[in-house]
Amino acid sequence: MSKVYFWNLRTSHKSPYETRIKRLIKETNFLKHISSGDLVAMKMHFGEKGTTSFISPIYIQPIVDIIRKTGARPFLTDTNTLYIGERGEAVSHLMLSSSHGFIPSIVGAPVIIGDGLKSTHEKVIEWKGKHFERFYLAADILESDALINISHFKGHELTGFGGAIKNIGMGCATRQGKMKQHCGLGPRIKRDKCIGCGRCIQYCKAGALSLDEEKVIRVDHEKCTGCAMCLLVCRNKALQVNWKVDVKLFLERLAEYCTAFVQNYKGPILHINFLIQISPICDCVGYSDAPICPDLGVLASFDPVALDQASLDMVNKAPVTNHGQYKETPLEGEDKFKAIHKHTQGEYCLEYAQSLGLGERRYEIIPIN
């Protein structure tokens, strides 16, 4: 069974948050795997504009501090989003992260967007899965010497929950990698929004875009590589993500991306899940609904599958709050996220990830006082 270290958020005058979170990290022995001068990536989600439940920079600063004391050089990182918004390219992404307090004067480390200005700074990794054999991943995250994967554990309308697996599988993929996970190849065309400017055609390296006889954009799906650059450059949102996908298919793609990253990463990876402000929906939506259960703690493990399984089990065993969010109020032990998002199948993601060799669903909880 994989070890999952757990701190229940209890503090005291002599042991405040900073002391306890550092103790949790020390107990994992992660610090023994990094050396002076190492560039340590701290994979984050800085929260979409309007969201308030993302992990506060105040919680991150002590983790930065304990890494810096080893002589290593930590940096906070994330990748640009597939959808076009405040985190769609690096300039806006950095401005948003700054507005949420992720600046060196607060956290003690810089923010580096891992896939570059327009999500083209990528490395292609070859790894054989059921759905993919080539994976498009953020180059700067892959090139780091060690990685701390820090996730806010919460609900998600497609995956059921978002934790360690999603923060790597989707969060370390470039826009092209995200596109392939969500809808394979090709954008969805909104004909009423296209003005026939041809801007997207200029940026399509595959030559998959053209204007039809009505001067509306069309996609040649046989040529399309799924790079998703057209989504970024279209000023009128005529090219959009096709979010409609079979849930199990998407979860398999997500798990394969996470596995490909982890098994090709050359340094140590520590995964940390914060089970606080456990909102029913992702931090990408632009608002944070009331938590579905009380704050539970912080968990850490070298095994992302065990960590997400332990996190899910704790949430499901916790008391229900805000009954109005549930279509049917779950009993103790039942899947709270599925009770909100009926079509989701979070357990299947864990099952498939285990079958890929990403980790074990069985775990041992090691309490940290």
HELIX and SHEET records of a PDB file:
HELIX    1   1 TYR A   17  THR A   28  1                                  12    
HELIX    2   2 PHE A   30  HIS A   33  5                                   4    
HELIX    3   3 PRO A   57  ARG A   68  1                                  12    
HELIX    4   4 ALA A   90  SER A   99  1                                  10    
HELIX    5   5 PRO A  104  VAL A  107  1                                   4    
HELIX    6   6 ALA A  139  LEU A  142  1                                   4    
HELIX    7   7 ALA A  164  GLY A  169  1                                   6    
HELIX    8   8 ARG A  175  CYS A  183  1                                   9    
HELIX    9   9 ARG A  191  LYS A  193  5                                   3    
HELIX   10  10 ARG A  199  TYR A  203  1                                   5    
HELIX   11  11 MET A  229  VAL A  233  1                                   5    
HELIX   12  12 VAL A  247  ASN A  264  1                                  18    
HELIX   13  13 PRO A  304  LYS A  317  1                                  14    
HELIX   14  14 HIS A  323  GLN A  325  5                                   3    
HELIX   15  15 LYS A  336  ILE A  340  1                                   5    
HELIX   16  16 GLY A  346  SER A  355  1                                  10    
SHEET    1   A 8 VAL A 111  ILE A 113  0                                        
SHEET    2   A 8 ARG A  73  ASP A  78  1                                        
SHEET    3   A 8 LEU A  39  LYS A  43  1                                        
SHEET    4   A 8 ALA A 146  HIS A 152  1                                        
SHEET    5   A 8 ILE A 269  LEU A 275  1                                        
SHEET    6   A 8 GLY A 297  SER A 301 -1                                        
SHEET    7   A 8 SER A   2  TRP A   7 -1                                        
SHEET    8   A 8 TYR A 363  PRO A 367  1                                        
SHEET    1   B 2 GLU A 122  GLU A 126  0                                        
SHEET    2   B 2 ARG A 134  ALA A 138 -1                                        
SHEET    1   C 2 LYS A 154  HIS A 156  0                                        
SHEET    2   C 2 GLY A 160  GLY A 162 -1                                        
SHEET    1   D 2 ARG A 188  ILE A 189  0                                        
SHEET    2   D 2 LEU A 239  GLN A 240 -1                                        
SHEET    1   E 2 LEU A 209  LEU A 211  0                                        
SHEET    2   E 2 ILE A 217  VAL A 219 -1                                        
END                                                                             
